[in-house]
């Protein structure tokens, strides 16, 4: 007989992989390419003020600068459609911000040193979502993972995976207490 808890855990592990891919996309998004050509300040003050900075690879940052670094509020766009709008500190997303991706995956929430950290919501392209606490780009703490079909896991997460006692909610609303 198939253990229904094991099969549900397996399905939630597949969602963990989707969340991990979204987090890796964020890490790649904010990595700095090798500088072969200089960046260009199109307008404003890109050293200590508000300005627009463009990069040879097509990326563009519009916002506040302190000592030549992104600090304060700003928007970074990438030619492939990725975008981050929010708070920055030392060239990294830090504070509250929104990241959108070409596949319609959206993260809205808190950041620390370029990673999802604190409270946030990741909405996936298929309509699924994770709402809750994050640590170093992974669900960690209390949260709710909702699949596109409406089923949910409500409970604790550790390093991106459901852990401990939680509640599984079927699409029809039936609740089951589980230990993951």
ABEGO torsion letter per residue (X at the ends): XBBAAAAAAAAAAAAAAAAAAAAAAAAAAABBBBBABBBBBABEBAABEBBBBBBAAGBBBBEBBBGGBBBEBBBBBBAAGBBBBEBBBGGBBBEBBBBBBAAGBBBBEBBBGGBBBEBBBBBBAAGBBBBEBBBGGBBBEBBBBBBAAGBBBBEBBBGGBBBEBBBBBBAAGBBBBBBX
